[in-house]
Amino acid sequence: DVDDATKKVTSITYADGAAGGEEKCLENVDAVVLALGAKGMKAVVGGSPKLAKACPELCKACSLNAIDVLACRIWLDKYVDTLEPANVLSRFEGLLGAGGTFFMLDQLQKDDEQLLWGDETPQGSVVACDIYDSAAVATMGDDEIVNLFVEELLPAAVPEFKGARVVDSYVKRFPGAVSWFSPGSFEKRPPLKTTLSNVVCAGDWVRMDAGSTEHGSKGLCQERALVSGYKAGNVLLSELGFRDGQKHPVIPIRDDEPQFAFGQSIAKSLGGFGIQPPWLS
């Protein structure tokens, strides 16, 4: 419910999944964080006419869409050394037009490696692979997808993967789960602070506005999603009267490295003449 006089959300009615969908109401709400993607935002705003009327900026965000993501985790029988624990897969024919990433969890979670193996003795690397815009790949069977990674994609990226055998694996599909940063969508994305003073938004697609409140890449970025959560919390602490010393600190991003800044300036200059730089082709 929304109090028109104070411009605040005062209560939330929701279906409790743990109670078989029973409708419940949370009264005397202090604040609300909408940590939602496009799919969730459409559901919440579509189910709350008062919220839609009070926050036209959220209605605008509901016009945006999301893309599918496929997650695959693979346990291997040997360790594979990679230059970096986080890696990108791009322009591989087997991805059917999609893009992907793979993370070496045994490197990232070295102190808790046994937990990756269900408290059993670790046998090798554990690889978390994600495919974005995955609708085409998702039509394949689970075994086909695992084989695509183990026999084609991973060895092509890091030859040391060749010969590794799969000890265990799983594949999960998440339709409409990832923000789609389509051209022209920035102005429609939800703002950090909404028209309602006790409602904020968090997530990688949230506009943190220009200047000191903006942070990092304006596209798909886990770090940006995390920082937006910190900033959303800080906004609410101010709204509720807490002191600055009680807010979560946010580490400013570093300036772009000189070679990147130089390449970016050249790209903009060439773009003014309708020329696409070779490194963007």
DAGITA-V556763 format. One line per field, one symbol per residue. psi: psi as a letter, one per 20 degrees, with the letter a starting at -180 (. if undefined). burial: + if it has 9 or more other ideal C-beta (glycine too) atoms within 8 Angstrom, else -. A space follows every 50 residues. Layout:
psi=???
burial=???
This chain:
psi=qpohgilqphqpprpohikkjpprporlpgrponmqagghghgghhjnhg gghhnhhhhghiiqrrrqqpppppprjqpppqhqipqqpqkphiilirqr qppnhhhhlhhkhhhhkkjrpqiaqppopqpqljgghiiqrghggghggh hfgghhgohiipipqpgrrqpqpnpkippomqpjigiiqqqgprhphjpr qqriipojrrbihqobqjboohhggghhgghgghghgghjjqqhiiqpqp pqqqqqqghghghghgghghhhjkppqhii.
burial=-++---++++++---+-------+----+-++++-++++-++-++----- ++-++-+++-++-+-+++++++++++-+-+-+----+-+--+--+--+++ ++++++-++---++-++----+++++++++++++--++------++++++ -++++-++--+--+-+--+-+-++-+++++----+--+++++-+-+-+++ ++++++-+----+-+-----+--++-+++++++++++++-------+--+ ----------+-++-++--++-----+----
